[in-house]
C-alpha cells in the first residue's frame, strides 16, 4: 500500500518564515511535498497573460540553494512549483493560444532549470493553481484545457526536467475548467487538491463535508483527491469551514478508507501564532496525526 500524502504551500506571502520548516517533515510515515507559490506570468495593459513565468516567492528564503540543502538533508521530500495565482490580478486569460503555450513552456523550463544541482533537477513537480479563469469552460472548446494541457505534457515528458508529479488545485468556483482538464489529461495528472476553504457556502457539519467529498470522487478517482484547509487569516475570516469540521471530516474519511492525504494553505501563515495558540503549525501537526494514528487514537483527535 502506498503512503498517504501531506502537502504544504510555502512562500506564497511575506512573513517571518525564512526557510523550510523542517519540524513538520515526516517522510517515514507519509509522502511529504512542499509547494512553492507562485510562478506567475506577466500581463499586458489589457490584463492578458503573456505566458512568461517568473517566481514570486522570496528566492533568498526558498531559492535554489535552500531547496538543494533541503533535498540533501531530506531526499524523500518532494518540492513542487505552483503555477498561476490566487487573486484576480493573476488570472488565466492568455493573449494568444499559440504564443502563450510557447512562452509558458520556454519560461517554465528556464525557471525549473535554475534548481539544477550536481545530482540533477531538485524540482519534482508542478501544480496548476489558477483561481481566476476568464476563458469559457465549454467542455469541447476550453482554452484553459488546451493551453495548460500542452504545457504540463511538455514539462512532464521532458527527460532533462524529470518531473514526476503534476497536481491541479480546484475548488467549487472553477471546477468545471479543472474537471475538463483532468478528463483530457488524466494520464498525466497525479493529484487533485480540492480547496474546501474556497466554497461558495459555509460547510457547517461533518456530514456536509463528507457529501462534498463523495460528490468529488464521482468526478475524480478517489485515490487522487486530497482535501485542503487554509490557515490564511483572510480565509478563516470568511469561515467557509472551521478547523474542527475539517479535521473531523478527515477523520471520518479515514475511518471509511476514503482518505489519501491532505494539503494545507499555507506554511507562511501557519508559522505565525494565532490568538490563543501556544505553538506554530498546530493544524499541520493534528492533520499529520490523522494520517498516522489508528482508529482508536483518531477518536481523541476528533475532539481537538
Secondary structure, DSSP 8 states (H G I E B T S, - for coil): ----EEEEEESSS--S--S--GGG--TTTSEEEEEEEEEEEEE-TTS-EEEEEEE-S-HHHHSHHHHHHHHHH-TT-EEEEEEEESSGGG-B-BS-HHHHHHHHHHHHHHHHHTTEETTEE---EEEEEES-B-S---TTS-HHHHHHHHHHHHHHH-TTT---EEEEEE-TTTHHHHHHHHHHSTTT--EEEEEGGG-SS-B-SHHHHHHHHHHHHHHS-GGGEEEEEE--HHHHHHTSB-HHHHHHHHHHHHHTT---EEEEE-HHHHTS--TT-SSS-HHHHHHHHHHHS-HHHHHHHHT-
